[in-house]
Structure formats: C-alpha cells, structure tokens
C-alpha cells in the first residue's frame, strides 16, 4: 500500500493515534486516491487526505505534501470542500514535488559531470593517483551509468510538467525551442529505457552512447525547463466542477465506509 502523503492533521494522527480503518476513493483518470478517516478525538467529521502519487511515495514526512482537510459527514458539503480546497492544494503539491525531484536529479548529474571532467583533464583520481587509460575508461563508464540512473528520474517526471508549460505567453517565449529539444530528449530516453527493460539487445556501450545526448541536452537546458515549470504551477483557484472528482454519491459511500469500520488500513 502506498504512503499517506500529508503534512497536516491526518499525517500527525497516523503517527500518534490508532486508526484501524479507513476508506479510499480513487480517480482513475487523474491517478488520485483520497483517504477518508474519522477525525480522532471528535464525535463528528472526517479527515480527508491522499496517498502519495506513483513514483513520489515519500510519505507524510515529505515537506511538499499537501495538508489534509476536515469535512463534515454530509456528502455535498464534503464534496465542495474537497473540490474547492483539497484537490487544488494536492495538484500544487504534486507539481512542486516533481520539480524538486527533477532539480535534485539534474544537480546530482551536474556534480558528477564536474568530477568526471576534472579526472579526465588531470588524468588522476580524486586522491591524485595517476590513472591508466583503462582506468580512465572505467571512470567514464561509471559516470555515464550513474548519470543514466539519475536521468531516469527526470524522464519519469518531466512530461506531466512539460504539458503545462506555455513559453509563448511567458516573459521568455524563446524558451520554446529549448523545451522542444528537452522533450525530444525525454522521448529518446523513454524509447531506450523500453528497449532495455524489454530485454532488447542493447549493449552497455550502446546504451551509454545513446543516452548521453539526451542527458547533455538536459544539463544545458534544465534551468530553462525549471523556470517555465515554476511559471506553469497550478493555482489555488477553484477548479471547474468535475463529477468524477466530486461525486456526492461516491463521497457518501466513502464516508459511510470510513465510519462503519469496514475497510482496514494497512
């Protein structure tokens, strides 16, 4: 079961209270799973939070996590509270978390790249030991392997942020060219990753050679991407009504399940 992703009352309650049962409501279209529990220490009301989205399972200790909301035991009012307050905050949190993950991955690759360049330029290891041609080759292979693993994090999270970017309406409309190259790099890396995962005959040397252009493109344009991603972050404005996301009947079912103690948590 994924982690509860919360920085509010629900997260604190899980750490300090016994909550043996809960109910969930999943939106398959958006990949959001809400969690409903009776509010500890109160006769009425529920806490509503969410599970961490796939590939962002940091749990309630994540500083980017959204804050759970308190809702009444009335499906219509609960639906409005979730739609107007929780879901916008949740979407903002997911966006911010994806940006942080990508920034950290690129920072790690940049650091490794600087260290690798220093070794190649000096012909010596970090402790000043002279390196043979074979050792230098091994150092290059290790750098490329580590960079590929870090870059897969970028590949996992870049696309949902990219589709929100509107460089033409930003103060930097020429960023569109860079974003296009970055998108091509993600597509190339995704294709390579699929080949590798499906057992295609891709030698380590070929994988390194094919992966590096995409990685290099992101090293050069990553800051541009993050700038545009920051501008395109979701706002706290009320989203348009969506029956699938705030169906009072489904919410009533979830609230009833949370209160009749029929669905155990894990």
C-alpha positions in Angstrom: 0.0 0.0 0.0 1.4 3.5 -0.8 2.3 6.0 1.8 -0.2 8.6 3.2 1.1 11.8 1.7 0.1 14.5 4.1 1.7 17.4 6.1 -1.4 18.2 8.1 -3.7 16.7 10.8 -4.1 13.3 9.0 -0.3 12.8 8.9 0.0 13.7 12.6 -2.9 11.5 13.6 -1.3 8.5 11.8 1.8 9.0 13.9 0.1 9.4 17.2 -3.3 7.8 17.0 -4.6 4.3 16.4 -6.6 4.4 13.1 -7.6 0.8 12.4 -10.0 1.6 9.5 -10.3 3.9 6.5 -12.0 4.3 3.2 -10.5 5.3 -0.1 -11.9 6.9 -3.3 -9.8 6.6 -6.4 -10.0 8.8 -9.5 -8.5 6.5 -12.2 -8.4 9.3 -14.8 -6.1 11.5 -12.7 -4.5 8.8 -10.6 -5.6 10.4 -7.3 -6.5 8.2 -4.4 -8.2 10.0 -1.5 -8.2 8.6 2.0 -11.1 9.2 4.5 -10.8 8.5 8.2 -12.9 9.5 11.2 -11.4 12.5 12.9 -9.6 11.3 16.0 -10.9 12.9 19.2 -14.0 14.3 17.7 -17.5 12.9 17.6 -18.2 14.1 14.1 -16.3 14.9 11.0 -13.7 13.2 8.8 -10.1 13.9 7.8 -9.5 13.7 4.0 -6.0 13.3 2.6 -4.4 11.4 -0.2 -2.0 8.6 -0.9 1.3 9.6 -2.5 1.1 9.6 -6.3 3.0 6.9 -8.1 6.8 7.4 -8.1 6.5 10.1 -5.4 6.0 7.9 -2.4 7.7 10.0 0.2 5.0 9.6 2.9 3.9 12.2 5.4 7.4 13.3 6.2 7.7 15.0 2.8 7.7 18.8 3.2 5.9 19.1 -0.2 2.9 17.1 0.9 -0.5 18.7 0.9 -2.4 19.3 4.1 -5.4 17.2 4.8 -8.8 18.9 5.3 -11.6 18.4 7.7 -15.0 17.6 6.2 -18.5 17.2 7.7 -20.5 13.9 7.4 -22.5 15.4 4.6 -21.6 14.3 1.1 -22.5 17.5 -0.7 -20.5 19.8 1.7 -17.7 17.3 1.8 -17.5 17.2 -2.0 -17.3 21.0 -2.1 -14.5 21.1 0.5 -12.5 18.5 -1.4 -13.0 20.1 -4.8 -12.5 23.7 -3.7 -9.7 23.3 -1.2 -8.0 19.9 -1.1 -7.6 19.0 -4.8 -6.1 22.3 -5.9 -3.6 22.1 -3.0 -2.9 18.5 -3.9 -2.2 19.4 -7.5 0.1 22.2 -6.4 2.0 19.8 -4.2 2.4 17.2 -6.9 3.8 19.8 -9.3 6.2 21.2 -6.7 7.4 17.7 -5.7 8.0 16.7 -9.4 10.0 19.9 -9.9 12.1 19.2 -6.7 12.8 15.7 -7.9 13.9 16.8 -11.3 16.1 19.6 -9.9 17.8 17.2 -7.5 18.5 14.7 -10.2 20.0 17.3 -12.5 22.1 18.7 -9.7 23.4 15.3 -9.0 24.4 14.8 -12.6 26.0 18.2 -12.8 28.1 17.4 -9.8 29.2 14.0 -11.2 29.9 15.7 -14.5 32.2 18.2 -12.9 34.1 15.5 -11.0 34.4 13.4 -14.2 35.7 16.4 -16.2 38.3 17.0 -13.5 39.5 13.4 -13.6 39.7 13.4 -17.4 41.6 16.7 -17.5 44.1 15.7 -14.9 44.4 12.0 -15.6 44.3 11.4 -11.9 41.8 10.2 -9.4 40.3 12.3 -6.6 43.3 11.4 -4.4 45.8 12.4 -7.1 46.7 8.9 -8.1 47.7 8.7 -11.8 45.2 6.7 -13.8 45.9 4.4 -16.7 43.9 4.6 -20.0 41.8 1.6 -18.9 41.1 3.3 -15.5 40.0 6.5 -17.2 37.7 4.5 -19.5 36.2 2.8 -16.5 35.7 6.1 -14.8 33.8 7.4 -17.9 31.7 4.3 -17.9 30.8 4.7 -14.2 29.9 8.3 -14.7 27.6 7.5 -17.7 26.0 4.7 -15.8 25.3 6.8 -12.7 24.1 9.7 -14.9 21.6 7.4 -16.7 20.2 6.1 -13.4 19.7 9.7 -12.2 18.3 10.8 -15.6 15.6 8.2 -15.4 14.1 10.2 -12.6 13.9 13.2 -15.0 12.2 11.0 -17.6 9.7 9.8 -15.1 8.5 13.2 -14.0 9.2 15.7 -16.9 6.3 15.0 -19.2 3.4 16.0 -16.8 5.2 19.3 -16.1 6.0 19.9 -19.8 2.4 19.7 -20.9 1.6 22.6 -18.7 4.3 24.9 -19.9 3.3 27.8 -22.2 6.5 29.6 -23.1 4.8 31.8 -25.7 2.8 33.5 -23.0 5.8 33.8 -20.6 8.4 36.6 -20.4 10.8 34.1 -22.2 9.0 33.0 -25.4 12.2 31.8 -27.0 12.3 29.1 -24.3 10.0 27.1 -26.6 13.0 26.0 -28.7 14.8 24.6 -25.6 11.7 22.9 -24.3 11.3 21.2 -27.7 14.8 19.8 -27.5 14.2 18.7 -23.9 11.0 16.9 -25.0 12.9 15.1 -27.8 15.5 14.1 -25.3 12.8 12.6 -23.0 11.2 10.7 -25.9 14.6 9.3 -26.9 15.4 8.2 -23.4 12.0 6.7 -22.9 12.5 4.6 -26.1 15.9 3.5 -24.9 14.5 2.6 -21.5 11.8 0.5 -23.0 14.3 -1.4 -25.1 16.5 -2.1 -22.1 13.5 -3.1 -19.9 12.1 -5.5 -22.5 15.4 -7.3 -22.8 16.4 -5.8 -26.2 19.9 -6.4 -27.3 21.4 -3.1 -26.2 25.0 -3.4 -25.0 26.1 -1.2 -22.1 28.3 0.8 -24.5 25.5 1.4 -26.9 23.2 2.5 -24.1 25.8 5.0 -22.8 26.3 6.4 -26.3 22.5 6.7 -27.0 21.7 8.1 -23.5 24.4 10.8 -23.3 22.9 13.2 -25.9 19.6 13.4 -24.1 21.4 13.8 -20.7 23.6 16.5 -22.2 20.6 18.4 -23.6 19.0 18.4 -20.1 22.2 19.6 -18.5 22.2 22.5 -20.8 18.5 23.3 -20.7 17.4 22.1 -17.3 17.3 25.6 -15.7 15.1 26.8 -18.6 12.7 23.9 -18.0 12.5 24.6 -14.3 11.9 28.3 -15.0 8.9 27.5 -17.2 7.7 24.8 -14.8 7.6 27.3 -12.0 5.5 29.7 -14.1 3.1 27.0 -15.0 2.4 25.7 -11.5 -1.3 25.1 -10.7 -3.1 27.9 -8.9 -5.2 27.7 -5.8 -8.2 28.9 -7.8 -11.3 26.7 -7.6 -11.2 24.1 -10.5 -14.2 23.7 -12.7 -16.7 21.1 -11.4 -15.9 17.5 -12.4 -18.5 14.8 -11.5 -15.8 12.1 -11.4 -13.7 14.1 -8.9 -16.5 15.2 -6.5 -19.4 12.9 -7.0 -21.5 13.3 -3.8 -22.8 9.7 -4.0 -19.3 8.3 -4.2 -18.2 10.5 -1.3 -21.2 9.4 0.7 -20.2 5.8 0.2 -16.7 6.5 1.3 -17.8 8.5 4.3 -20.1 5.6 5.3 -17.3 3.1 4.8 -14.9 5.1 7.0 -17.5 5.3 9.8 -18.8 1.7 9.8 -15.3 0.4 10.3 -15.4 -2.0 7.4 -12.3 -1.2 5.5 -9.0 -1.8 7.3 -5.9 0.2 6.6 -2.5 -1.5 6.2 
